[in-house]
Amino acid sequence: GQGEWFLRCALASFPNDRRILYSLIENRLLAGEPAAARDYAARLMAGHSLDAVRADLAVLPTDYAGVPVQTGLIAPLILEAARQAVTGLETSAPGVSR
């Protein structure tokens, strides 16, 4: 839809903006496209620290400087992406055995 188009254009202009990624994750979940939402969550976790994301999720519900984001909706997917990123690091690090 138009919302996704706008957010993708914004992300192209500001590729490191976490708020845009949060909005895209939410937008795709609400549109019934969880695979696309997972892709955006993976991109978020690949480029940003868990501490930064955690801090954002704590303030987004009361931060009125931008478009509201339903953190309760997006947080489980972000947590899943964070777990997968850590698992990927564990399995790809030299000298790490499982």
N, C-alpha and C positions, 0 to 999 in steps of 0.2 A: 503494500500500500504506500500511500504518500508519506506516512510517518517513517517507514523504513527507508524510503528513498532519501528523505531529508537527513536522517541520521547517518546514512552511509556517505552522503556528500559531506556532512560535518566531519565524519571520521577521516575522510580523505584529506580534508584540510588540516585536521588536528589529530594525527594518528596516535598520539600518546595521551589523549584526554580520556581518563577513566570514566568520567561522568557520561560521555557519549557511549562508551561500551556498556555501562550499566543500563542505559536507556535502550540500547539495541537488544540486550539480553531480555529485558522486560518486554519489549515490543514483540520479539519473536515468540516468547512464551505465550503472550496474550493472543497472538495470531495462530497459535496451535502448531508452531514449528520448533519443537524442542531441539531438534538436531542443529538447526541454525543458531539457537540460543547457546547450545553447548560449544559450538565453534567460537562464538564471541567470548564466552567464559574462558575457554582455553587460551584465546588470544590475550585476554586480560591478565591471566595468571602467568603467561609466558613473558609479559613485558613489565610486570609490576610486582612489588613485594607484597607478601601476605600482610605485613604490618600496615602498609599503606591502604590496602583494600579493607582490612578490618577497621581501621580508623574511619574510612569513608562510610562503611556500612553503619557505623555507630551514629554518624551525624546526618546522613542523607534524609532520614524521616523528618528532621526538623530544620533542614537547610533549605531556605526558601529563595536562595540566590539562583536556583535553576529549576528545571522541570522536576516535579516530584517523581520519585522512583519507589516502587513497592519493594522494599528490602526483604520482606518476608517471602516474597515470590522468587526473588533472584538469588538470595543467599544460599539455598541448598545447591543450586547449580554451580555457583562459584566455589563452594566447599568441595564439591565433586571434582571440579577442574583443578583445584589446589591439590587434592589427594592424588590425582592422576599425574600432575606435574612432579610431585615428590616421588611417586613410584617410578616415573620415567627417569628421574635423576638416580635413584637407587639402582636401577637395572643397567644404566648406561655408564655409571662411574667406574673407571678402571680400578681393579683390585677389590671391588665390592662383590661379595658372594652372598647368595641367598640360601 
